Amino acid sequence: MNPAPLVAVIAVAAVLSGCATPGVRTTVRTLERHRGWNDAVVIANGQVEAVLVPSVGRLMQFRFVGSPDGPLWENGKLAGQPMPPKPWEASHGSYGGDKTWPAPQSVWNWPPPDVFDATPLAFHVQGDGSVVLVSPVSPRFGIRTERRFSLLADAPVLRVVTTYERVTSGAEVPAEVSVWVITQAKDPVAMFIPVPASGRFPAGTSEQWGIPKDDMTVRDGLLRLTRDRKDSHKVGNDAGSMVWVGDREVLRIDIGLEPGATYPDGGCSAEIYTNPDPTPYVELETLGPLRALRPGQRLSATNTYTLFHRDSEAPEAAARRALAR
């Protein structure tokens, strides 16, 4: 992406920064400094802040106001650096944060394709206090991505609507595509996924990745997973929520499910990946329904991120409390 249009968009957004919209209690600060970048966009509502860095195309952090940090993992080896041609080769885990890839992965295998992972994004501040990140059109898939970030005015809740628009036929057009959102988070105390009573995975997870028996348990309708320091693991099922539990915070991620729709990975809508040492991060991943997407058509998925304080309660109790809200 030519950097000149990005600079122009930032300049326009900076004029809008601080403008108030009647009835909207969130604020947007542009051209903020974050981890060495000078182009961060911060959405705040007095309780929480969402930090976007357009030059690396990601939500980099979601945190309580006044806290220097939050649950999302940020790769210190790439902090403050511009986007390299191959970020996963520059440092394992890439930048961290929260981004979108197209599913199923079998269409592109590895590394993640062009605008979905390795391109600066333009941004626009909307009159309702939301911020939109927009990608160029993918040469491979002919898809442009748009991600709209907004905070509820009076709650620690971030809502992200991720939209794929097929603009051209592209060089590689999958028969069907799903909106896949990957949230890289810090090494937690534990993570949890509800196991739907009438779900399609009686073991609590799809068995296509194997069952991490030493790090996973299922009890009373709740799957618990911890990070294995020596090996990577992945689990997933057809739930609509996931919970990350840290020392001081709890993050719940929800995705709206479509009954009767076909989902990737044998029917998974919620997945968790754990990465071994020396790069201690995890991924909470949501997948939307598979759809054929023709030029001119759009496909969207909505994720809701809710942040809670955690006191001395046990991890499972904290997760069940978050899920009950």
Secondary structure, DSSP 8 states (H G I E B T S, - for coil): --HHHHHHHHHHHHHHTT---TT---EEEEEEEETTEEEEEEEE-SSEEEEEEGGGTEEEEEEETT-S--SB-B-GGGTT----S-HHHHSTTTTBSEEEEEE-GGGT-SS--HHHHSS--EEEE-TTS-EEEEEEE-TTT-EEEEEEEEE-TTSSEEEEEEEEEE-S--SS--SSBEEEEEEEEE--SEEEEE--TT-S-TTSS-GGG---TTTEEEETTEEEE---SSS-EEEEES-SEEEEE-SSEEEEEEE---TT---HHHH-SEEEEE--TTS-EEEEEEE---B---TT-EEEEEEEEEEEE--SS-HHHHHHHHHH-
